[in-house]
Each structure stands twice: as structure tokens, then as C-alpha cells.
Amino acid sequence: MWLNVSAAPFMLTGFPGVEAAHHWISIPFFAVYFSVLLGNGTLLYLTKDDHSLHEPMYYFLAMLTGTDLMVTLPTMPTLMGVLWLNHRKISQGVYFLQAYFIHSLSIVESGVLLAMAYDRFIAICTPLGYNSILTNSQVMKLGLGVPMRGFLSVLPPIMPLYFFPYCHSHVLSHAFCLHQDVRKLARADITFNDVYPVILVALTFFLDAPIIVFSYILILRTVSGIASGEEAKALNTCVSHISYVPAFYVTTIGLTFIHQFGKHVPHVVHITMSYFYFLFPPLMNPIIHSIKTKQIQRSIIGLFSVHNRA
């Protein structure tokens, strides 16, 4: 048995049974990664460059976009390394660090979605007080508080992983780092690591999501009393957010419960859900917001027209 964290690396796993086709499987994954980087990178650039997007609504969108990129970037090297080079070894320290960032950023993203719902609630339900409530100072506090909640709340289950002894095989189920995956190899009492994630999910995702839903119920009540033309205009600013919320929460909560309670679920379901969790929300974010948000559409058109003139 290995007791030293640095002594034995973990072994990542790609797609069991089809290792010969890993190079072909890598093509769609690389295309998705490229699309995620290009789309989210463009959104971040537009938010920085276009002064018409320097509003709280778009600051929160930039936070969401940055979070999606930060979730994607750590997983890309390990996954593509396995598919392209069959490079499966990863040191335990690097594995735990990647797992920490992956799980922290999920909590951060949930908090950003909650902040975006709060922004739309204030903008539509109390429009006259919007600028006095969501001041730059308030936005900065939210911008610091949301990441702090994510990065601090995930420390308790990740820190013990550094000190657990592990099974000799060290073979993991995925090509990236998940707390749910590595704890199964621990040869120690993992009761805390079993219970804490469930409580954390209950206190974050199952708290944030109902608050978001409730805020939109109040928004719909407010909008229903507005004249028809104004009603459509007010709801238009919420459509992209409403469209993205299910893409995030369904994949996140689904992955959590499959890993926690799906011991008899086929392994292919675990793998499929994990890749949906990492790639689907970041892929959909720029697509949804560029299609549904007119101001971003105008910024994209302006960006291309400037390059065409140049």
C-alpha cells in the first residue's frame, strides 16, 4: 500500500474498451474545446471592449463566462493527453488540486447564476432603484463573495484526500479529476467525504436553484402588469439566463447523484454525464447569450464590421 502522496501517481482512464479509437474520439472533443474557448473568449473580449456592456448584467455574464473557461481549461490537458498520447499518469497533488478547482468552480457558477437572477429581479421589479441598489461597490462585493463561497466550501472534503492511503491500483474512472472518483480508492474512513458533499449540494444547488425560480416567479408577476410592448422588452433581458439555468443545474445535480447513489448504473452513463457536465454548459453559454441577447448581437456585428473595414 502506498502511504506517501508523492510516491504513486493516479492512472486516468479514457473510454474503456475503445482505446484503439481514442484518436478519432479526440476529434469531436477538440472541436468542442475549441468552440468553448473561442465563444467564451469572444464574450469576455466584448464585455471588456464594448462600453455599452459595462453594466452589472454584463459584469455577471463575464463572471459566468470566466468561470466556464476556468472549468474547461484544467480538464482539457488531461483529457486530450489521454486521447492523443495515452498519457494516463497524474501525480496525486496535481489530481487533488484539479479536483479542488473543478468542484469549487461549480459552486462559484451556481452563485453567479443566483447573482444574475438577483440583478434581473432588481432591474424589473424595482427599476427606479436599480442604480442605487446595484452600485459598483455592491457588484464588487458580489464579485468577491461568490468565488469565496465556492473556494472555501470545497476545502473540507478535498484537504483530507492528501492524507488518505489509497488502493495499490490507483486506476480512476475518468480522464479528469473528481472527488467522487478518488474517494472510492481511499483505504480510510471516508464517512465525512460521503456525507459532506451531499450536504454541500443541498445547501448550495438546492438552495440557489429554488431562489432563482422564485425570483422569476416574482418577475413574471411584475411583468404581467406591464403594457404588452414593455412586457416583451422586459422579459427579453431574462430569456438567455432562463435558458442557461437548466443546462447547468440538470447536468451538475445529475452528475452528483449518479456518483453518490448510482453504484449499479452502467459505467457508460457515469462517463457520459461527466462529459456533459464539463462541456455542455460552457458550450451553450456563448451560443445562448449571442442568440438571445440583442446587445451582444450588436457587439458581435460591430466587432466583425471593424475587422472587415480594417
SERO-4910 file (N, C-alpha, C, O; in steps of 0.05 Angstrom, whole numbers):
BEGIN
 pado doro    nc1    nc2    nc3   cac1   cac2   cac3    cc1    cc2    cc3    oc1    oc2    oc3
  Met    A     17    -24      0      0      0      0     18     25      0     38     26     14
  Trp    A      9     45    -16     25     70    -17     15     89      3     -9     95      4
  Leu    A     32    100     21     24    118     41     34    147     35     23    166     46
  Asn    A     53    149     18     65    175     12     50    187    -12     48    174    -33
  Val    A     39    211     -9     23    223    -30     39    225    -56     28    221    -78
  Ser    A     65    231    -55     80    236    -79     91    210    -91    103    210   -112
  Ala    A     87    187    -77    101    162    -85     88    149   -109    102    139   -126
  Ala    A     61    149   -111     48    134   -132     27    152   -146      8    161   -133
  Pro    A     31    157   -172     11    173   -186    -15    157   -191    -15    133   -190
  Phe    A    -36    172   -196    -61    160   -204    -60    155   -234    -44    167   -249
  Met    A    -77    136   -243    -79    129   -271   -106    138   -282   -127    127   -274
  Leu    A   -106    157   -300   -131    166   -312   -141    146   -332   -126    130   -342
  Thr    A   -167    147   -339   -179    128   -357   -195    144   -378   -210    162   -372
  Gly    A   -191    136   -403   -206    149   -425   -233    135   -429   -251    138   -413
  Phe    A   -236    121   -451   -260    106   -457   -254     76   -458   -243     66   -478
  Pro    A   -259     62   -436   -252     34   -434   -264     17   -457   -288     20   -463
  Gly    A   -248      0   -469   -257    -18   -490   -254     -7   -518   -255    -22   -537
  Val    A   -249     19   -520   -246     31   -547   -221     47   -548   -220     68   -562
  Glu    A   -200     38   -534   -175     53   -534   -163     57   -561   -150     77   -567
  Ala    A   -167     38   -579   -156     40   -607   -169     63   -622   -157     73   -641
  Ala    A   -192     72   -614   -206     94   -628   -203    120   -614   -217    140   -621
  His    A   -185    122   -594   -182    146   -579   -175    170   -597   -184    193   -592
  His    A   -159    166   -617   -151    188   -635   -176    199   -650   -178    223   -654
  Trp    A   -193    181   -658   -218    190   -671   -237    204   -652   -249    224   -658
  Ile    A   -239    193   -628   -256    205   -607   -247    233   -600   -263    250   -592
  Ser    A   -220    237   -602   -209    263   -594   -219    285   -613   -219    309   -605
  Ile    A   -226    279   -637   -233    300   -657   -257    316   -648   -256    341   -646
  Pro    A   -281    303   -641   -303    319   -632   -297    334   -605   -307    356   -601
  Phe    A   -282    321   -588   -275    334   -562   -258    359   -567   -263    380   -555
  Phe    A   -239    357   -585   -222    380   -592   -239    402   -604   -236    426   -598
  Ala    A   -258    395   -621   -276    415   -634   -293    429   -613   -297    453   -615
  Val    A   -303    414   -593   -319    426   -572   -302    444   -555   -310    467   -549
  Tyr    A   -278    435   -547   -260    452   -532   -253    477   -547   -253    499   -535
  Phe    A   -247    475   -572   -241    499   -588   -265    518   -589   -261    542   -586
  Ser    A   -289    507   -592   -313    524   -593   -317    538   -566   -325    561   -565
  Val    A   -312    523   -544   -316    535   -517   -296    558   -513   -304    579   -503
  Leu    A   -271    553   -520   -251    574   -517   -256    598   -535   -254    621   -526
  Leu    A   -264    593   -560   -269    615   -578   -294    631   -570   -293    655   -568
  Gly    A   -316    617   -564   -341    630   -557   -339    646   -531   -347    669   -530
  Asn    A   -329    633   -510   -328    646   -484   -306    668   -484   -309    689   -472
  Gly    A   -284    663   -499   -263    684   -501   -274    708   -515   -267    731   -507
  Thr    A   -291    705   -536   -303    727   -550   -321    743   -532   -321    767   -532
  Leu    A   -337    729   -516   -355    742   -497   -340    759   -477   -347    782   -471
  Leu    A   -318    748   -467   -301    764   -448   -289    788   -461   -289    810   -450
  Tyr    A   -280    785   -486   -268    808   -500   -289    829   -505   -283    853   -501
  Leu    A   -313    821   -513   -334    841   -519   -341    856   -493   -345    880   -494
  Thr    A   -343    842   -471   -350    855   -446   -329    876   -438   -336    897   -427
  Lys    A   -304    869   -443   -283    888   -436   -281    911   -456   -277    934   -448
  Asp    A   -286    906   -482   -280    925   -503   -304    944   -508   -300    967   -515
  Asp    A   -329    933   -506   -352    949   -512   -363    963   -488   -372    950   -469
  His    A   -362    990   -488   -371   1005   -465   -401   1003   -460   -410   1008   -437
  Ser    A   -416    996   -480   -445    993   -476   -451    968   -459   -474    965   -449
  Leu    A   -431    950   -456   -435    926   -439   -424    930   -411   -422    910   -396
  His    A   -416    954   -404   -405    959   -378   -428    965   -358   -430    987   -348
  Glu    A   -444    945   -353   -467    946   -335   -466    921   -318   -454    901   -325
  Pro    A   -479    922   -294   -479    898   -276   -487    872   -290   -476    851   -285
  Met    A   -508    874   -307   -518    850   -320   -495    836   -336   -493    811   -335
  Tyr    A   -479    851   -350   -458    840   -366   -432    834   -350   -416    817   -358
  Tyr    A   -429    848   -328   -407    841   -310   -411    812   -299   -393    796   -298
  Phe    A   -436    807   -291   -442    780   -281   -440    759   -303   -431    736   -299
  Leu    A   -448    767   -328   -444    749   -350   -414    743   -355   -407    721   -361
  Ala    A   -398    764   -352   -369    760   -355   -358    741   -333   -341    724   -338
  Met    A   -369    743   -309   -361    724   -287   -369    696   -295   -354    677   -290
  Leu    A   -393    693   -305   -403    666   -314   -385    655   -336   -377    631   -335
  Thr    A   -378    672   -355   -361    663   -377   -333    656   -368   -322    635   -376
  Gly    A   -322    672   -350   -296    666   -339   -296    640   -323   -276    624   -324
  Thr    A   -317    635   -308   -319    610   -293   -321    586   -312   -308    566   -307
  Asp    A   -336    588   -333   -338    567   -353   -310    561   -365   -303    537   -369
  Leu    A   -296    582   -371   -269    577   -382   -250    564   -362   -234    547   -369
  Met    A   -253    572   -337   -235    561   -316   -242    532   -310   -225    516   -301
  Val    A   -268    524   -314   -275    496   -311   -264    480   -334   -255    457   -330
  Thr    A   -264    491   -358   -256    477   -382   -226    474   -384   -216    452   -391
  Leu    A   -211    495   -378   -182    495   -382   -167    473   -366   -149    460   -377
  Pro    A   -174    468   -340   -159    447   -326   -164    419   -337   -147    401   -335
  Thr    A   -188    414   -348   -195    387   -357   -184    381   -385   -179    358   -392
  Met    A   -179    402   -401   -171    398   -428   -144    383   -431   -142    365   -446
  Pro    A   -123    392   -416    -97    378   -419    -98    349   -412    -85    332   -425
  Thr    A   -112    342   -390   -112    314   -381   -128    296   -401   -119    274   -408
  Leu    A   -151    306   -409   -168    291   -428   -154    287   -455   -152    265   -465
  Met    A   -144    309   -466   -131    307   -492   -104    291   -490    -96    278   -509
  Gly    A    -91    293   -467    -67    277   -463    -72    247   -463    -57    232   -474
  Val    A    -95    239   -451   -103    211   -452   -110    202   -480   -102    181   -489
  Leu    A   -126    219   -494   -136    211   -520   -114    212   -542   -114    195   -559
  Trp    A    -97    232   -540    -77    235   -561    -51    219   -556    -41    205   -573
  Leu    A    -42    220   -531    -16    209   -524    -17    184   -506      4    173   -499
  Asn    A    -41    177   -497    -44    156   -477    -28    162   -452    -18    144   -439
  His    A    -27    188   -445    -12    196   -421    -32    196   -398    -48    214   -394
  Arg    A    -31    174   -383    -51    170   -362    -42    177   -334    -59    181   -316
  Lys    A    -16    179   -330     -7    184   -302    -11    213   -295     -6    232   -310
  Ile    A    -20    217   -270    -22    244   -259    -15    242   -229    -26    225   -215
  Ser    A      2    260   -220     10    259   -192    -13    265   -173    -32    279   -181
  Gln    A    -12    254   -150    -35    258   -131    -39    287   -124    -62    296   -122
  Gly    A    -17    302   -121    -20    330   -114    -34    346   -136    -52    362   -130
  Val    A    -26    341   -161    -39    354   -184    -68    346   -186    -86    362   -192
  Tyr    A    -73    320   -181   -101    310   -183   -119    324   -163   -140    333   -170
  Phe    A   -110    326   -138   -126    338   -117   -130    367   -123   -152    378   -118
  Leu    A   -110    381   -133   -112    409   -140   -133    413   -162   -149    432   -161
  Gln    A   -132    396   -183   -151    398   -205   -179    393   -195   -198    407   -202
  Ala    A   -182    373   -178   -209    366   -166   -219    390   -150   -243    396   -151
  Tyr    A   -201    403   -135   -209    426   -119   -220    448   -136   -242    459   -130
  Phe    A   -206    455   -158   -216    476   -175   -241    469   -190   -259    486   -192
  Ile    A   -244    444   -199   -268    436   -213   -292    438   -195   -312    449   -204
  His    A   -291    428   -171   -314    428   -153   -319    456   -142   -342    464   -139
  Ser    A   -298    471   -136   -302    499   -127   -316    516   -148   -334    531   -142
  Leu    A   -308    513   -173   -319    529   -194   -348    522   -200   -363    539   -210
  Ser    A   -356    498   -194   -385    491   -196   -401    507   -176   -423    517   -183
  Ile    A   -391    509   -151   -405    526   -131   -405    555   -139   -425    569   -136
  Val    A   -382    564   -150   -380    592   -159   -400    597   -181   -414    618   -181
  Glu    A   -403    579   -200   -421    583   -223   -450    585   -213   -466    601   -223
  Ser    A   -457    568   -194   -484    569   -183   -489    596   -170   -511    608   -173
  Gly    A   -469    606   -155   -471    633   -143   -474    655   -163   -489    674   -159
  Val    A   -459    653   -186   -461    673   -207   -489    673   -219   -500    695   -224
  Leu    A   -500    650   -224   -528    648   -234   -548    661   -215   -567    674   -223
  Leu    A   -543    657   -189   -560    669   -169   -558    699   -170   -578    714   -168
  Ala    A   -533    709   -173   -528    738   -174   -541    750   -199   -552    772   -199
  Met    A   -541    735   -221   -553    745   -246   -584    746   -243   -596    765   -253
  Ala    A   -595    726   -229   -624    727   -224   -631    751   -206   -651    764   -210
  Tyr    A   -614    756   -186   -618    780   -168   -617    806   -184   -633    824   -180
  Asp    A   -598    807   -203   -595    831   -220   -621    836   -236   -631    858   -237
  Arg    A   -631    815   -249   -656    818   -265   -680    824   -247   -698    839   -256
  Phe    A   -681    812   -223   -703    818   -205   -704    847   -198   -725    860   -198
  Ile    A   -680    859   -190   -679    887   -183   -686    904   -207   -700    924   -205
  Ala    A   -675    897   -231   -679    914   -255   -708    915   -263   -717    936   -273
  Ile    A   -723    893   -260   -751    892   -270   -771    899   -248   -791    913   -253
  Cys    A   -766    890   -223   -786    894   -202   -782    921   -188   -802    933   -179
  Thr    A   -758    931   -187   -754    958   -175   -735    974   -193   -713    981   -185
  Pro    A   -744    981   -218   -726    994   -237   -716   1021   -229   -694   1028   -235
  Leu    A   -732   1036   -213   -724   1063   -205   -701   1062   -185   -685   1081   -183
  Gly    A   -699   1040   -170   -678   1037   -150   -655   1020   -159   -637   1015   -143
  Tyr    A   -655   1013   -185   -634    994   -195   -606   1005   -191   -588    992   -180
  Asn    A   -602   1030   -200   -575   1042   -199   -566   1047   -170   -542   1046   -165
  Ser    A   -584   1052   -152   -577   1058   -125   -572   1032   -109   -557   1032    -89
  Ile    A   -585   1010   -117   -581    984   -104   -557    969   -114   -540    961    -99
  Leu    A   -555    966   -141   -532    952   -153   -511    972   -161   -506    977   -185
  Thr    A   -499    984   -141   -477   1003   -146   -451    987   -153   -450    962   -150
  Asn    A   -431   1001   -162   -405    987   -168   -394    973   -144   -383    952   -145
  Ser    A   -398    986   -121   -389    974    -95   -403    948    -90   -391    928    -81
  Gln    A   -430    948    -94   -446    924    -89   -438    902   -108   -436    878   -100
  Val    A   -434    909   -133   -426    889   -153   -399    877   -146   -394    853   -149
  Met    A   -380    894   -136   -354    884   -128   -356    865   -104   -342    845   -103
  Lys    A   -374    871    -86   -378    853    -62   -388    826    -71   -379    806    -62
  Leu    A   -408    827    -90   -418    802   -100   -397    787   -116   -394    762   -114
  Gly    A   -381    802   -131   -359    790   -147   -338    777   -130   -325    759   -139
  Leu    A   -334    786   -105   -315    774    -87   -328    752    -70   -316    731    -65
  Gly    A   -353    757    -61   -366    738    -44   -373    712    -57   -371    691    -45
  Val    A   -382    713    -82   -389    688    -96   -365    669    -99   -368    646    -93
  Pro    A   -342    678   -109   -319    660   -110   -310    650    -83   -302    627    -80
  Met    A   -311    668    -63   -302    659    -36   -319    636    -25   -309    618    -13
  Arg    A   -345    638    -30   -363    617    -21   -355    590    -34   -354    570    -21
  Gly    A   -349    591    -60   -342    567    -74   -316    555    -65   -314    531    -60
  Phe    A   -295    572    -64   -268    562    -58   -265    554    -29   -249    536    -23
  Leu    A   -280    566    -10   -277    558     18   -294    534     24   -286    517     41
  Ser    A   -318    531     11   -336    509     19   -326    482      9   -334    462     20
  Val    A   -308    481    -11   -299    456    -21   -273    447     -7   -265    424    -11
  Leu    A   -261    464      8   -236    456     22   -239    432     41   -223    414     40
  Pro    A   -260    431     58   -262    409     77   -261    381     66   -247    364     77
  Pro    A   -275    374     43   -272    347     33   -247    342     17   -239    319     14
  Ile    A   -234    363      7   -210    359    -10   -185    356      7   -168    340      0
  Met    A   -182    371     28   -158    370     44   -152    342     55   -129    334     54
  Pro    A   -171    327     66   -165    300     76   -154    281     55   -140    262     61
  Leu    A   -160    287     29   -151    269      8   -120    267      7   -109    247     -1
  Tyr    A   -107    288     15    -77    289     15    -65    269     35    -42    261     33
  Phe    A    -81    261     55    -70    245     77    -81    217     77    -72    200     94
  Phe    A   -100    210     60   -111    183     59    -91    164     46    -77    172     27
  Pro    A    -89    139     55    -76    118     40    -95    108     18   -119    109     22
  Tyr    A    -84     99     -4   -101     91    -27    -94     63    -36    -73     52    -31
  Cys    A   -114     51    -49   -111     24    -61    -87     24    -79    -79     44    -91
  His    A    -74      0    -82    -50     -2    -97    -54      3   -127    -36     13   -141
  Ser    A    -78     -3   -137    -83      0   -166    -82     29   -176    -70     35   -197
  His    A    -94     47   -160    -94     76   -167   -108     82   -194   -104    103   -205
  Val    A   -123     63   -204   -136     68   -230   -163     82   -226   -180     72   -211
  Leu    A   -167    104   -239   -191    121   -237   -210    116   -260   -203    102   -279
  Ser    A   -234    128   -258   -254    122   -278   -256    142   -300   -270    138   -320
  His    A   -242    165   -297   -245    187   -317   -218    197   -325   -197    189   -315
  Ala    A   -218    215   -345   -194    228   -354   -189    255   -342   -174    271   -352
  Phe    A   -203    260   -320   -201    285   -305   -206    279   -276   -211    256   -269
  Cys    A   -205    299   -259   -204    295   -230   -230    301   -217   -240    324   -218
  Leu    A   -242    281   -204   -267    285   -189   -263    274   -161   -251    253   -157
  His    A   -273    288   -141   -273    279   -114   -287    252   -111   -279    234    -96
  Gln    A   -310    250   -125   -327    226   -123   -311    201   -133   -316    179   -123
  Asp    A   -293    205   -151   -278    184   -163   -256    174   -145   -253    150   -141
  Val    A   -240    193   -134   -217    185   -119   -223    174    -91   -209    158    -80
  Arg    A   -245    184    -80   -252    175    -52   -258    145    -52   -255    132    -31
  Lys    A   -266    133    -75   -271    104    -76   -245     88    -72   -246     65    -64
  Leu    A   -222    100    -78   -197     86    -75   -184     89    -48   -165     76    -41
  Ala    A   -196    107    -31   -184    112     -5   -188     88     14   -210     77     16
  Arg    A   -167     81     27   -168     59     47   -168     72     75   -149     69     90
  Ala    A   -190     86     80   -193    100    106   -223    105    110   -239     99     92
  Asp    A   -230    116    133   -257    122    139   -265    147    123   -255    169    128
  Ile    A   -282    144    103   -290    167     85   -318    176     91   -331    187     73
  Thr    A   -328    171    115   -356    178    121   -360    208    117   -380    216    105
  Phe    A   -341    225    126   -344    254    123   -344    261     93   -360    278     85
  Asn    A   -327    248     77   -326    254     49   -351    244     34   -356    253     12
  Asp    A   -365    225     46   -390    216     34   -413    235     41   -430    241     24
  Val    A   -414    244     66   -436    260     76   -434    290     68   -454    302     60
  Tyr    A   -410    301     71   -407    330     67   -415    339     39   -429    359     37
  Pro    A   -407    325     17   -416    334    -10   -446    335    -13   -457    353    -27
  Val    A   -460    316     -1   -490    316     -3   -501    340     11   -519    354      1
  Ile    A   -490    346     35   -499    370     50   -492    395     34   -509    414     33
  Leu    A   -468    396     23   -460    419      7   -478    424    -17   -486    447    -22
  Val    A   -484    403    -31   -502    405    -54   -530    415    -45   -542    432    -58
  Ala    A   -540    404    -22   -566    413    -12   -566    442     -4   -586    456     -8
  Leu    A   -543    452      7   -542    479     16   -535    500     -5   -538    524     -2
  Thr    A   -526    490    -28   -519    508    -50   -538    505    -73   -555    522    -78
  Phe    A   -535    483    -88   -551    479   -112   -581    478   -106   -597    491   -120
  Phe    A   -588    464    -85   -617    461    -78   -627    485    -63   -651    487    -58
  Leu    A   -610    504    -56   -618    529    -45   -618    551    -66   -637    567    -69
  Asp    A   -597    552    -82   -594    572   -103   -616    569   -125   -629    588   -133
  Ala    A   -620    544   -134   -640    539   -156   -668    548   -148   -681    562   -164
  Pro    A   -679    540   -124   -706    550   -117   -708    580   -115   -728    592   -122
  Ile    A   -686    593   -105   -687    622   -103   -688    635   -130   -702    654   -135
  Ile    A   -673    623   -149   -674    633   -177   -702    630   -189   -713    648   -201
  Val    A   -714    606   -184   -741    601   -194   -761    621   -181   -778    632   -195
  Phe    A   -758    625   -155   -777    643   -141   -774    672   -151   -793    686   -154
  Ser    A   -749    680   -157   -744    707   -167   -758    711   -194   -768    733   -200
  Tyr    A   -757    690   -210   -770    693   -237   -801    691   -235   -815    702   -252
  Ile    A   -811    678   -214   -840    679   -209   -848    708   -203   -869    717   -213
  Leu    A   -833    721   -186   -838    749   -179   -835    767   -203   -850    786   -207
  Ile    A   -815    761   -220   -811    777   -244   -835    774   -263   -844    794   -273
  Leu    A   -844    750   -266   -868    745   -284   -892    760   -273   -908    770   -288
  Arg    A   -896    760   -246   -918    774   -235   -916    804   -240   -936    817   -246
  Thr    A   -892    815   -238   -888    843   -243   -893    850   -273   -906    869   -279
  Val    A   -882    833   -290   -883    837   -319   -912    835   -329   -920    849   -348
  Ser    A   -928    818   -316   -956    814   -325   -972    839   -322   -993    842   -334
  Gly    A   -963    858   -305   -977    883   -301   -967    905   -319   -977    928   -317
  Ile    A   -948    899   -336   -937    920   -354   -951    918   -381   -961    897   -389
  Ala    A   -952    940   -395   -964    941   -422   -949    921   -440   -926    916   -436
  Ser    A   -963    910   -460   -953    887   -475   -926    892   -488   -909    874   -488
  Gly    A   -922    916   -500   -897    921   -513   -874    922   -493   -852    911   -498
  Glu    A   -878    935   -470   -858    936   -449   -853    909   -437   -831    902   -428
  Glu    A   -874    892   -436   -872    866   -424   -852    849   -439   -835    836   -427
  Ala    A   -854    849   -466   -836    834   -483   -807    844   -480   -789    828   -479
  Lys    A   -804    870   -478   -778    882   -476   -765    874   -449   -741    867   -448
  Ala    A   -781    874   -427   -770    867   -401   -763    838   -399   -742    831   -389
  Leu    A   -779    821   -410   -774    792   -409   -750    784   -427   -736    765   -421
  Asn    A   -746    800   -448   -724    794   -467   -697    793   -452   -679    778   -460
  Thr    A   -694    810   -432   -668    812   -418   -664    787   -400   -641    783   -390
  Cys    A   -685    771   -396   -683    748   -378   -681    721   -394   -673    701   -382
  Val    A   -687    722   -419   -690    697   -434   -664    681   -435   -665    656   -431
  Ser    A   -642    694   -439   -616    680   -441   -609    667   -414   -600    644   -414
  His    A   -614    681   -392   -608    670   -366   -627    646   -360   -617    625   -350
  Ile    A   -652    649   -366   -672    627   -361   -664    603   -378   -667    580   -369
  Ser    A   -654    607   -402   -646    585   -420   -622    570   -410   -619    546   -413
  Tyr    A   -603    585   -397   -578    573   -389   -581    558   -362   -567    538   -358
  Val    A   -598    567   -344   -600    555   -317   -605    525   -318   -591    511   -304
  Pro    A   -624    515   -334   -628    486   -334   -604    471   -345   -597    449   -335
  Ala    A   -590    482   -365   -566    469   -376   -545    464   -354   -531    444   -355
  Phe    A   -543    483   -335   -523    480   -314   -533    461   -292   -519    442   -284
  Tyr    A   -557    467   -281   -566    452   -257   -573    423   -263   -567    406   -246
  Val    A   -584    417   -286   -591    390   -293   -566    372   -294   -566    350   -283
  Thr    A   -545    382   -308   -521    367   -311   -506    364   -284   -495    343   -278
  Thr    A   -505    386   -269   -490    386   -243   -503    368   -223   -490    351   -211
  Ile    A   -529    371   -218   -543    355   -198   -544    326   -208   -542    307   -191
  Gly    A   -548    322   -234   -549    294   -244   -523    280   -240   -523    256   -232
  Leu    A   -500    293   -245   -474    280   -241   -470    274   -211   -460    253   -204
  Thr    A   -477    293   -194   -473    289   -165   -489    264   -155   -478    248   -140
  Phe    A   -514    261   -164   -530    239   -154   -522    213   -166   -524    192   -153
  Ile    A   -513    213   -191   -504    188   -204   -480    177   -190   -477    153   -184
  His    A   -461    195   -183   -437    186   -169   -443    179   -140   -430    160   -129
  Gln    A   -462    192   -128   -468    187   -100   -484    162    -96   -479    146    -77
  Phe    A   -504    158   -113   -524    137   -108   -526    117   -131   -540     97   -129
  Gly    A   -511    122   -153   -515    104   -177   -494     83   -179   -482     79   -200
  Lys    A   -490     67   -157   -470     46   -158   -476     25   -178   -458     12   -189
  His    A   -502     21   -184   -509      0   -203   -516     11   -231   -525     -4   -248
  Val    A   -512     37   -235   -516     49   -261   -493     41   -279   -470     42   -270
  Pro    A   -498     34   -304   -476     27   -323   -454     48   -324   -460     72   -323
  His    A   -430     40   -326   -407     58   -325   -408     79   -348   -399    101   -345
  Val    A   -419     71   -371   -422     89   -393   -439    113   -387   -435    135   -397
  Val    A   -459    109   -369   -476    132   -360   -460    151   -343   -462    176   -346
  His    A   -442    141   -325   -425    158   -309   -407    175   -327   -404    199   -323
  Ile    A   -395    162   -347   -377    176   -365   -391    197   -381   -382    220   -384
  Thr    A   -414    190   -392   -430    208   -409   -438    233   -393   -436    255   -402
  Met    A   -449    228   -368   -457    251   -352   -434    269   -344   -437    293   -343
  Ser    A   -411    257   -339   -388    273   -331   -379    292   -354   -372    315   -349
  Tyr    A   -379    282   -379   -371    299   -401   -392    320   -407   -386    342   -415
  Phe    A   -418    313   -404   -439    332   -407   -435    355   -387   -439    378   -393
  Tyr    A   -428    347   -362   -425    366   -340   -403    386   -347   -406    410   -342
  Phe    A   -380    376   -358   -358    394   -363   -361    410   -389   -351    433   -390
  Leu    A   -373    399   -409   -373    412   -435   -399    425   -444   -398    445   -459
  Phe    A   -421    414   -436   -447    425   -446   -453    453   -437   -458    470   -454
  Pro    A   -452    460   -410   -457    487   -402   -437    508   -414   -446    528   -425
  Pro    A   -411    503   -413   -392    522   -426   -397    525   -456   -392    547   -467
  Leu    A   -405    504   -469   -410    506   -498   -435    522   -504   -436    538   -523
  Met    A   -456    518   -487   -481    532   -492   -481    561   -483   -497    577   -494
  Asn    A   -464    568   -464   -464    596   -454   -461    617   -476   -479    634   -479
  Pro    A   -440    616   -493   -438    637   -514   -459    634   -535   -468    654   -546
  Ile    A   -468    610   -541   -489    606   -561   -515    619   -552   -527    634   -566
  Ile    A   -523    612   -527   -549    623   -517   -548    653   -515   -567    667   -523
  His    A   -526    664   -504   -526    693   -499   -522    709   -525   -531    732   -527
  Ser    A   -509    697   -545   -506    711   -570   -532    710   -587   -537    728   -603
  Ile    A   -548    690   -583   -573    687   -597   -595    704   -584   -611    717   -597
  Lys    A   -596    703   -557   -618    714   -542   -614    743   -532   -633    756   -525
  Thr    A   -589    753   -532   -584    779   -521   -577    798   -544   -556    796   -557
  Lys    A   -595    818   -549   -591    835   -572   -567    853   -570   -554    858   -590
  Gln    A   -560    862   -546   -537    879   -542   -511    865   -550   -493    876   -562
  Ile    A   -510    839   -543   -486    823   -550   -486    818   -580   -464    818   -592
  Gln    A   -509    814   -592   -511    811   -621   -499    835   -635   -484    833   -654
  Arg    A   -507    859   -625   -497    884   -637   -467    886   -634   -453    896   -651
  Ser    A   -457    878   -610   -428    880   -605   -413    861   -624   -392    868   -634
  Ile    A   -424    837   -628   -411    818   -646   -410    829   -675   -390    827   -689
  Ile    A   -433    840   -684   -434    852   -711   -415    875   -713   -401    878   -733
  Gly    A   -413    891   -692   -395    914   -692   -366    904   -693   -349    916   -706
  Leu    A   -360    882   -679   -332    871   -679   -324    862   -707   -302    868   -716
  Phe    A   -343    848   -720   -336    838   -747   -335    861   -767   -318    860   -786
  Ser    A   -352    881   -764   -351    903   -783   -326    919   -781   -315    929   -801
  Val    A   -315    922   -756   -290    936   -752   -267    920   -766   -250    932   -779
  His    A   -267    893   -763   -246    877   -775   -248    878   -805   -228    877   -820
  Asn    A   -273    879   -816   -277    880   -845   -266    906   -856   -254    906   -878
  Arg    A   -272    928   -842   -262    954   -851   -232    955   -850   -219    968   -867
  Ala    A   -220    941   -830   -191    941   -827   -178    925   -850   -154    922   -851
***
